[in-house]
Amino acid sequence: MNTADYETDFYLWTQQQAELLRQGQFNRVDLDVENIAEEIESMGRREKHSIRSYLFNVMLHLLKWRYQPERRGTSWRLSIRNGRHQIVSLVKDSPSLKPKIAELIADEYPLVREYAADETGLPLTTFPETCPFSVEQITGDWWLA
């Protein structure tokens, strides 16, 4: 097998490594175990980053929904619905992320609060210092503040 270098042709490298694994070639010199492990870890980080991003967006729109009721509209509602759907889908595919949601909310909320103030033009003090929404309220499709 003409081996590709991880650094110079990533796509070809992925295809060759996958084929070696499928063939059970675990002791081959060209099986790049270190980079395979790194890529697997990276995939997990991307899943966590995705759920963090959707949580951020849902919280932002829930704050705007609650504190600017006169500006509520379809786009905010759809953004909340889409974010919730994506969160549920990610948790379905990676259930081990579910227990991390509360921590991710707590981590993201301070920045969400700042964005909400910037986007609404309301003073930062308008928004509570801790997230006013429960995990269920953020992720549950049935609830809208």
N, C-alpha and C positions, 0 to 999 in steps of 0.2 A: 504494500500500500504506500503510495506517495503521500507522505504526511504533510499536512498544512500546519503552519505555525499559528498559534493562538493570537499573536500580535499582528500578523500580516494578512491573514484571511480567516476572519472569525467564522463566517458562514461555513466554509469548507471544513474548518476545524470541528465545528459542532456536528456536522454530518458524519465525519470520520469517527469522532469519539462515540457518537450514538451507535454507529455500526459495530464498533469494537465491543461496546457494552452488550449489545444484543447477541453477539457471537460468543459472549462469555470470555472474552480475551482480557481477563483481569490482570495478568502478569506481563502483558506486552509492554515493551519499553515505550512505544508510541502512545500508550494510554496515559493521558495527561491528568492524573488524579488530582493534583493540587488545583489546577485551573477548573476542573469539573466541579470540585467541592466549592470553589469560590463562586462559580456561576450559580450553583444550587442555592447558596446563601443569598446571593444577589436577587434571585427570583423571590425569595421570601421577603426580603426588604422591599421589593417593589410592591408586593401584595399589601404589606403594612403601610407603605407610603400611599397607595391608592385609597385605602380605607380612611387614612388620616385626611386626605384631600377631600373626600366626599363628606366626612364629618364636618370639616371646616366650612364647606359650602352650605350644608344644611343648617348649621348653627347660625351662620351669617344671615341667611334668608329668614330663619325663624326670628332672629332679633329684629330685623327690619320689619317683618310681618307684625310683630308685637308692638314695636315702638313707633311705627309709621303706618297706622291702620288706614289712613287716607290714601296711601300710595299702593295698597295691596292690589295685586293684579295676577293675571294668568301666568306671566313669566316667573314670578316668585313661587307661585304654587307648583308649577311644573318643575322648577329647579329643585324644590324641596322633595317632590315626589321622585324625580330621577335620582337624586342623591340617596334617598332612602332605599330605592330599588337596588342601586349599585352596592350599597352597604350590605343589604340582605344577601345579594348574590355572592359577594366576596366572602361573607361569613359562611354561606352554604358550601362554597368550594374549599374554604380554609377555616373550619370551626374553631381552631385554636386561637384565632384572632378575636373571637367574641369576648373572652375575659379581659382583653386588652382595651376594649372600647372605652370604658370609663377613664382609664389612664390617658388615652389619646385625647379624649374630650378635655380633660383637665390641662393637658399640655398645650392644646391648640387654642383654648378659649381666650387667653389674654390677647393674642393677636387677632382673633375673630372680633373681639370687643373693639379693638383699635380700628379695624377695617369698617365695622359697623358705624362707628363715629364718623370716620372719613366719608363713607358713602352716603350717610343720611344727613350730614351736616349738624347732627345733634351733638351736644357736649358728651365727652367720654363718660362723665359721671351719670349720664342717663342710663347707662348699661351697668347691671350688677357686676361686681368684681369677680364673682364666681358664677359659673354657668347656671342659669335659672331653669334649665331643662334637664330632665332625667334622661338616662340612656334610652328608656322606653319611648319618651316623647320625641327624642331625636331620631330614633330608628323605626318607630312604629308608624306605619302608613295611615293609621286611623286618626292620628292626632295632629291638629294644627292650632298653634297658639292663637 
